[in-house]
Amino acid sequence: MTISAIRHRLISYLTNADDSKVKAVYTLLEKEIDEKQLFILSDEQLQILDSERELHLSGQSKSYSRKEARQIITGKRVF
């Protein structure tokens, strides 16, 4: 079964499940759910991202597509 199919089945199940089962599933995943929500950037990190974005938009820095980046990382392309 594909991950997509599993997600679809879980969503369908949780949509129709009784409250106690929804709470049980949530209890199993609560820590992981909370940890994912802890990914918050600091003000300094946001400033760095903003400045990098401005350099990109103004054409002062070179940007690469995902495919180009993968080729550079694997040594199949020189930047």
Phi and psi in radians as a Rosetta constraint file:
Dihedral C 1 N 2 CA 2 C 2 CIRCULARHARMONIC -1.349 0.35
Dihedral N 2 CA 2 C 2 N 3 CIRCULARHARMONIC 2.799 0.35
Dihedral C 2 N 3 CA 3 C 3 CIRCULARHARMONIC -1.052 0.35
Dihedral N 3 CA 3 C 3 N 4 CIRCULARHARMONIC -0.684 0.35
Dihedral C 3 N 4 CA 4 C 4 CIRCULARHARMONIC -1.064 0.35
Dihedral N 4 CA 4 C 4 N 5 CIRCULARHARMONIC -0.748 0.35
Dihedral C 4 N 5 CA 5 C 5 CIRCULARHARMONIC -1.155 0.35
Dihedral N 5 CA 5 C 5 N 6 CIRCULARHARMONIC -0.701 0.35
Dihedral C 5 N 6 CA 6 C 6 CIRCULARHARMONIC -1.091 0.35
Dihedral N 6 CA 6 C 6 N 7 CIRCULARHARMONIC -0.797 0.35
Dihedral C 6 N 7 CA 7 C 7 CIRCULARHARMONIC -1.035 0.35
Dihedral N 7 CA 7 C 7 N 8 CIRCULARHARMONIC -0.762 0.35
Dihedral C 7 N 8 CA 8 C 8 CIRCULARHARMONIC -1.072 0.35
Dihedral N 8 CA 8 C 8 N 9 CIRCULARHARMONIC -0.768 0.35
Dihedral C 8 N 9 CA 9 C 9 CIRCULARHARMONIC -1.137 0.35
Dihedral N 9 CA 9 C 9 N 10 CIRCULARHARMONIC -0.714 0.35
Dihedral C 9 N 10 CA 10 C 10 CIRCULARHARMONIC -1.117 0.35
Dihedral N 10 CA 10 C 10 N 11 CIRCULARHARMONIC -0.768 0.35
Dihedral C 10 N 11 CA 11 C 11 CIRCULARHARMONIC -1.064 0.35
Dihedral N 11 CA 11 C 11 N 12 CIRCULARHARMONIC -0.797 0.35
Dihedral C 11 N 12 CA 12 C 12 CIRCULARHARMONIC -1.071 0.35
Dihedral N 12 CA 12 C 12 N 13 CIRCULARHARMONIC -0.757 0.35
Dihedral C 12 N 13 CA 13 C 13 CIRCULARHARMONIC -1.102 0.35
Dihedral N 13 CA 13 C 13 N 14 CIRCULARHARMONIC -0.863 0.35
Dihedral C 13 N 14 CA 14 C 14 CIRCULARHARMONIC -1.145 0.35
Dihedral N 14 CA 14 C 14 N 15 CIRCULARHARMONIC -0.530 0.35
Dihedral C 14 N 15 CA 15 C 15 CIRCULARHARMONIC -1.092 0.35
Dihedral N 15 CA 15 C 15 N 16 CIRCULARHARMONIC -0.615 0.35
Dihedral C 15 N 16 CA 16 C 16 CIRCULARHARMONIC -1.886 0.35
Dihedral N 16 CA 16 C 16 N 17 CIRCULARHARMONIC -0.056 0.35
Dihedral C 16 N 17 CA 17 C 17 CIRCULARHARMONIC -1.278 0.35
Dihedral N 17 CA 17 C 17 N 18 CIRCULARHARMONIC 2.694 0.35
Dihedral C 17 N 18 CA 18 C 18 CIRCULARHARMONIC -1.266 0.35
Dihedral N 18 CA 18 C 18 N 19 CIRCULARHARMONIC 2.811 0.35
Dihedral C 18 N 19 CA 19 C 19 CIRCULARHARMONIC -0.986 0.35
Dihedral N 19 CA 19 C 19 N 20 CIRCULARHARMONIC -0.693 0.35
Dihedral C 19 N 20 CA 20 C 20 CIRCULARHARMONIC -1.117 0.35
Dihedral N 20 CA 20 C 20 N 21 CIRCULARHARMONIC -0.628 0.35
Dihedral C 20 N 21 CA 21 C 21 CIRCULARHARMONIC -1.275 0.35
Dihedral N 21 CA 21 C 21 N 22 CIRCULARHARMONIC -0.664 0.35
Dihedral C 21 N 22 CA 22 C 22 CIRCULARHARMONIC -1.088 0.35
Dihedral N 22 CA 22 C 22 N 23 CIRCULARHARMONIC -0.760 0.35
Dihedral C 22 N 23 CA 23 C 23 CIRCULARHARMONIC -1.107 0.35
Dihedral N 23 CA 23 C 23 N 24 CIRCULARHARMONIC -0.677 0.35
Dihedral C 23 N 24 CA 24 C 24 CIRCULARHARMONIC -1.124 0.35
Dihedral N 24 CA 24 C 24 N 25 CIRCULARHARMONIC -0.777 0.35
Dihedral C 24 N 25 CA 25 C 25 CIRCULARHARMONIC -1.121 0.35
Dihedral N 25 CA 25 C 25 N 26 CIRCULARHARMONIC -0.735 0.35
Dihedral C 25 N 26 CA 26 C 26 CIRCULARHARMONIC -1.079 0.35
Dihedral N 26 CA 26 C 26 N 27 CIRCULARHARMONIC -0.743 0.35
Dihedral C 26 N 27 CA 27 C 27 CIRCULARHARMONIC -1.046 0.35
Dihedral N 27 CA 27 C 27 N 28 CIRCULARHARMONIC -0.696 0.35
Dihedral C 27 N 28 CA 28 C 28 CIRCULARHARMONIC -1.110 0.35
Dihedral N 28 CA 28 C 28 N 29 CIRCULARHARMONIC -0.609 0.35
Dihedral C 28 N 29 CA 29 C 29 CIRCULARHARMONIC -1.844 0.35
Dihedral N 29 CA 29 C 29 N 30 CIRCULARHARMONIC -0.021 0.35
Dihedral C 29 N 30 CA 30 C 30 CIRCULARHARMONIC -0.963 0.35
Dihedral N 30 CA 30 C 30 N 31 CIRCULARHARMONIC -0.832 0.35
Dihedral C 30 N 31 CA 31 C 31 CIRCULARHARMONIC -1.064 0.35
Dihedral N 31 CA 31 C 31 N 32 CIRCULARHARMONIC -0.784 0.35
Dihedral C 31 N 32 CA 32 C 32 CIRCULARHARMONIC -1.139 0.35
Dihedral N 32 CA 32 C 32 N 33 CIRCULARHARMONIC -0.686 0.35
Dihedral C 32 N 33 CA 33 C 33 CIRCULARHARMONIC -1.097 0.35
Dihedral N 33 CA 33 C 33 N 34 CIRCULARHARMONIC -0.774 0.35
Dihedral C 33 N 34 CA 34 C 34 CIRCULARHARMONIC -1.131 0.35
Dihedral N 34 CA 34 C 34 N 35 CIRCULARHARMONIC -0.686 0.35
Dihedral C 34 N 35 CA 35 C 35 CIRCULARHARMONIC -1.135 0.35
Dihedral N 35 CA 35 C 35 N 36 CIRCULARHARMONIC -0.657 0.35
Dihedral C 35 N 36 CA 36 C 36 CIRCULARHARMONIC -1.156 0.35
Dihedral N 36 CA 36 C 36 N 37 CIRCULARHARMONIC -0.533 0.35
Dihedral C 36 N 37 CA 37 C 37 CIRCULARHARMONIC -1.410 0.35
Dihedral N 37 CA 37 C 37 N 38 CIRCULARHARMONIC -0.097 0.35
Dihedral C 37 N 38 CA 38 C 38 CIRCULARHARMONIC -1.472 0.35
Dihedral N 38 CA 38 C 38 N 39 CIRCULARHARMONIC -0.035 0.35
Dihedral C 38 N 39 CA 39 C 39 CIRCULARHARMONIC -1.378 0.35
Dihedral N 39 CA 39 C 39 N 40 CIRCULARHARMONIC 1.478 0.35
Dihedral C 39 N 40 CA 40 C 40 CIRCULARHARMONIC -2.149 0.35
Dihedral N 40 CA 40 C 40 N 41 CIRCULARHARMONIC 2.272 0.35
Dihedral C 40 N 41 CA 41 C 41 CIRCULARHARMONIC -1.417 0.35
Dihedral N 41 CA 41 C 41 N 42 CIRCULARHARMONIC 2.530 0.35
Dihedral C 41 N 42 CA 42 C 42 CIRCULARHARMONIC -1.312 0.35
Dihedral N 42 CA 42 C 42 N 43 CIRCULARHARMONIC 2.925 0.35
Dihedral C 42 N 43 CA 43 C 43 CIRCULARHARMONIC -1.049 0.35
Dihedral N 43 CA 43 C 43 N 44 CIRCULARHARMONIC -0.681 0.35
Dihedral C 43 N 44 CA 44 C 44 CIRCULARHARMONIC -1.110 0.35
Dihedral N 44 CA 44 C 44 N 45 CIRCULARHARMONIC -0.753 0.35
Dihedral C 44 N 45 CA 45 C 45 CIRCULARHARMONIC -1.127 0.35
Dihedral N 45 CA 45 C 45 N 46 CIRCULARHARMONIC -0.696 0.35
Dihedral C 45 N 46 CA 46 C 46 CIRCULARHARMONIC -1.124 0.35
Dihedral N 46 CA 46 C 46 N 47 CIRCULARHARMONIC -0.668 0.35
Dihedral C 46 N 47 CA 47 C 47 CIRCULARHARMONIC -1.115 0.35
Dihedral N 47 CA 47 C 47 N 48 CIRCULARHARMONIC -0.720 0.35
Dihedral C 47 N 48 CA 48 C 48 CIRCULARHARMONIC -1.086 0.35
Dihedral N 48 CA 48 C 48 N 49 CIRCULARHARMONIC -0.801 0.35
Dihedral C 48 N 49 CA 49 C 49 CIRCULARHARMONIC -1.074 0.35
Dihedral N 49 CA 49 C 49 N 50 CIRCULARHARMONIC -0.732 0.35
Dihedral C 49 N 50 CA 50 C 50 CIRCULARHARMONIC -1.096 0.35
Dihedral N 50 CA 50 C 50 N 51 CIRCULARHARMONIC -0.751 0.35
Dihedral C 50 N 51 CA 51 C 51 CIRCULARHARMONIC -1.188 0.35
Dihedral N 51 CA 51 C 51 N 52 CIRCULARHARMONIC -0.687 0.35
Dihedral C 51 N 52 CA 52 C 52 CIRCULARHARMONIC -1.115 0.35
Dihedral N 52 CA 52 C 52 N 53 CIRCULARHARMONIC -0.682 0.35
Dihedral C 52 N 53 CA 53 C 53 CIRCULARHARMONIC -1.110 0.35
Dihedral N 53 CA 53 C 53 N 54 CIRCULARHARMONIC -0.762 0.35
Dihedral C 53 N 54 CA 54 C 54 CIRCULARHARMONIC -1.076 0.35
Dihedral N 54 CA 54 C 54 N 55 CIRCULARHARMONIC -0.731 0.35
Dihedral C 54 N 55 CA 55 C 55 CIRCULARHARMONIC -1.064 0.35
Dihedral N 55 CA 55 C 55 N 56 CIRCULARHARMONIC -0.721 0.35
Dihedral C 55 N 56 CA 56 C 56 CIRCULARHARMONIC -1.121 0.35
Dihedral N 56 CA 56 C 56 N 57 CIRCULARHARMONIC -0.858 0.35
Dihedral C 56 N 57 CA 57 C 57 CIRCULARHARMONIC -1.143 0.35
Dihedral N 57 CA 57 C 57 N 58 CIRCULARHARMONIC -0.546 0.35
Dihedral C 57 N 58 CA 58 C 58 CIRCULARHARMONIC -1.468 0.35
Dihedral N 58 CA 58 C 58 N 59 CIRCULARHARMONIC -0.102 0.35
Dihedral C 58 N 59 CA 59 C 59 CIRCULARHARMONIC 1.438 0.35
Dihedral N 59 CA 59 C 59 N 60 CIRCULARHARMONIC 0.161 0.35
Dihedral C 59 N 60 CA 60 C 60 CIRCULARHARMONIC -1.442 0.35
Dihedral N 60 CA 60 C 60 N 61 CIRCULARHARMONIC -0.202 0.35
Dihedral C 60 N 61 CA 61 C 61 CIRCULARHARMONIC -2.266 0.35
Dihedral N 61 CA 61 C 61 N 62 CIRCULARHARMONIC 2.651 0.35
Dihedral C 61 N 62 CA 62 C 62 CIRCULARHARMONIC -1.549 0.35
Dihedral N 62 CA 62 C 62 N 63 CIRCULARHARMONIC 2.370 0.35
Dihedral C 62 N 63 CA 63 C 63 CIRCULARHARMONIC -2.056 0.35
Dihedral N 63 CA 63 C 63 N 64 CIRCULARHARMONIC 2.712 0.35
Dihedral C 63 N 64 CA 64 C 64 CIRCULARHARMONIC -2.232 0.35
Dihedral N 64 CA 64 C 64 N 65 CIRCULARHARMONIC 2.584 0.35
Dihedral C 64 N 65 CA 65 C 65 CIRCULARHARMONIC -1.273 0.35
Dihedral N 65 CA 65 C 65 N 66 CIRCULARHARMONIC 2.935 0.35
Dihedral C 65 N 66 CA 66 C 66 CIRCULARHARMONIC -1.043 0.35
Dihedral N 66 CA 66 C 66 N 67 CIRCULARHARMONIC -0.718 0.35
Dihedral C 66 N 67 CA 67 C 67 CIRCULARHARMONIC -1.121 0.35
Dihedral N 67 CA 67 C 67 N 68 CIRCULARHARMONIC -0.782 0.35
Dihedral C 67 N 68 CA 68 C 68 CIRCULARHARMONIC -1.098 0.35
Dihedral N 68 CA 68 C 68 N 69 CIRCULARHARMONIC -0.746 0.35
Dihedral C 68 N 69 CA 69 C 69 CIRCULARHARMONIC -1.083 0.35
Dihedral N 69 CA 69 C 69 N 70 CIRCULARHARMONIC -0.748 0.35
Dihedral C 69 N 70 CA 70 C 70 CIRCULARHARMONIC -1.080 0.35
Dihedral N 70 CA 70 C 70 N 71 CIRCULARHARMONIC -0.708 0.35
Dihedral C 70 N 71 CA 71 C 71 CIRCULARHARMONIC -1.148 0.35
Dihedral N 71 CA 71 C 71 N 72 CIRCULARHARMONIC -0.695 0.35
Dihedral C 71 N 72 CA 72 C 72 CIRCULARHARMONIC -1.139 0.35
Dihedral N 72 CA 72 C 72 N 73 CIRCULARHARMONIC -0.788 0.35
Dihedral C 72 N 73 CA 73 C 73 CIRCULARHARMONIC -1.097 0.35
Dihedral N 73 CA 73 C 73 N 74 CIRCULARHARMONIC -0.706 0.35
Dihedral C 73 N 74 CA 74 C 74 CIRCULARHARMONIC -1.493 0.35
Dihedral N 74 CA 74 C 74 N 75 CIRCULARHARMONIC 0.034 0.35
Dihedral C 74 N 75 CA 75 C 75 CIRCULARHARMONIC 1.394 0.35
Dihedral N 75 CA 75 C 75 N 76 CIRCULARHARMONIC 0.219 0.35
Dihedral C 75 N 76 CA 76 C 76 CIRCULARHARMONIC -1.539 0.35
Dihedral N 76 CA 76 C 76 N 77 CIRCULARHARMONIC -0.089 0.35
Dihedral C 76 N 77 CA 77 C 77 CIRCULARHARMONIC -2.633 0.35
Dihedral N 77 CA 77 C 77 N 78 CIRCULARHARMONIC 2.502 0.35
Dihedral C 77 N 78 CA 78 C 78 CIRCULARHARMONIC -1.805 0.35
Dihedral N 78 CA 78 C 78 N 79 CIRCULARHARMONIC 2.371 0.35
